[in-house]
Amino acid sequence: MASLKTKALTLSLITTLMAALAVPAPALAWGKNEQNFTKGVVAALIAGAIIKEMNKPAQAQPLPRPQPVYQPPIYQPPVYQQPPVYQPPVYQPPVYQPAPSVYTTPAAQAFNSYSRNERLRIQSTLANYGYYRGGIDGSFGPGTYQAVTTFAQAQGRLADLNTRGGAYGLYDGLIY
């Protein structure tokens, strides 16, 4: 359809050109030979355009795709070398390990080696920083341990609590 429209447009353009060229020109400027030459050139251009339009390759239409053919699966039973044999599970008795106590940690041992006044000062400083919320009694318990580990983690020194020397360094920073 598009090529038919293109051919019709080309033909109307050619007709318009021929009519425009056929307009009478001044008598001295256009002689019979000039008019025939111009008609020949226009005719050659028209013929070339028509031939060129006809030699254009046609738009390729997509080939229809073949519909897939359903092939049902073929069942093949499993092949066993020998039939499976049930093996009852072997009982493994549980291994109990006591949970580590906060009282046996290097942090607790270092804390308890300070004097009572120094331990009170450590708990007061932790409370002032907002880490300790228990009673300031100078004894090491879960609240003091939680406050010390949270403070050490905030300072980037949590690994210091794994050794007694590291815990001393952390506590000295809280006291002095």
N, C-alpha and C positions, 0 to 999 in steps of 0.2 A: 504494500500500500504506500509506503514511504517513497519507494522508487518511482511509482506512478505520479505522485505529487511532484517529485523533483523533475521528472520529465515534462510535466505540464508547465511548471514554472519556467523551465529552460526554454520551452517552445514559445511561451508568451513573451519572454525577454527577447528572444530572437525576432519575433514578429514586431515588437516595439522598436528594436534597433533598425530593422529594415524600413519601417515606416518613417523613422527619423532620418534615415539616409536618403530616402526617396523624396524628401521635401525639396522643392525646386530651389536651386541655388542661383546666384546671379549668373547670367548667361555667359559672361566671359570666363568665370572661374570654373564652371563645370561643363565640359564638353561631353560628347557621347562616349568617347574612350575612357574618360575619367570615371563616369558613372558606371560603365561596364566593369572597370577594374575594381571599383569599390564594392559592387555587387558580388564579384568573384571572391574578394577577400572575406566579405561577410559570410558568403555561402561556405567557404572553406572553414571558417571558424565554427559555424553551426554544425557542419558535418563532423568536424573534429570533436566537438563537445558531445554530439550524439554517440559517436563511436566510443569515446572514452567512457560515457555513462553505461553503455551496453557491455563493455569489457570488465566492469567492476565485478568482483566476485560476489556471489550471493551470500546473504547472511546464513551462517551455518546453524541449523536447528539442532538442539541437543538431542542426542540419541536416547531413546527410552531405556531406562534401567530394567534389567530383568528382575522379576520378583524372586526373592529368596525361596528356596524350596526347603521345607521343614523335614529334617531327618530325625526321627525319634532315636533316643539313645538306646544303645544295646547293652543290656545288663549282663555283666559277667560276675559270677559269684567269686568271693575271695578264695584264694588258694592258700591253705595253711600248711606249713612244713610239719607241724605237729599241733595237736589241739592245745589251747591254752590251759595252764594248770593254775589253780588258785593257790596263792601263797598267803597264809595269814600274817598280819603285821607282827613284828617283833616288838615286844613291850620295852620301852626305854624309861627307866625311872627318872622323874624330874630332878634336876640339879638345882638346889636352892642356894642362893648366895644372899647373904644379908645386905640390905641396902646400906650404902655408906652413910655414916652419921655426920652431921654438921659439927659435932663435938670432937671428931678425930681428924678434921682437916687441918692443913698447915695454917690456915687463917685463924682457926680457933686456938691452936697451940700458941701462935704468936700473940694473939689478943690476951690470952690468959697469963702470959709472962710479964705483962705490964702491971704497974702498980694500980691500986684502986682509983686514985685520982686521974691517972692517965686514961684508964678505961672509961671513966665518966666523961672525960674530955673528948674521947673518940666518939662516943655515942652522942654527945651534945653537938659536935661539929656535923655529924651525919644528919642529925635532926634539923640543924640550922640550914643545911643544904637541901632539905626536903626528902631525904632518903630513909630516915628512921622515924617510925611513928610509935614505937613502944615506950615503955617506962625507962627512964635513964637510971639504971640500977648498977651498971658496971659489970653485969654478968653476960656471958656470951650465950646466945640462944638462936633459934630460927629467925627471929626478927632482926637481930644484929647481923647474922650471916646474910640474910636477904639484902639488907641495906648496904653492906660492904661489897657484895658482888655486883649490885646495881651501880654503885658509885664507881667501882673499878671498871666496869664495862663502859660507863659513860666517859671515863678518862682514857679508855683504850689500853687499860692495864690489867685486864682480866687474867691474863696468863701469869701475872705476878702472884696471884693467890695460890698457885700450884706449889709454890715453895715457901718455906718459912722466911727466908731472907727477903723474898719479894713482898710478902705480907708485912714484914717489918718496915720496909720502905714505904709502903702505902699508908700504914698506920702513923709512921713518923710525920708524913706529910699532913695528916689530919690533926696531929697534936701540936706541931710547931709552926 
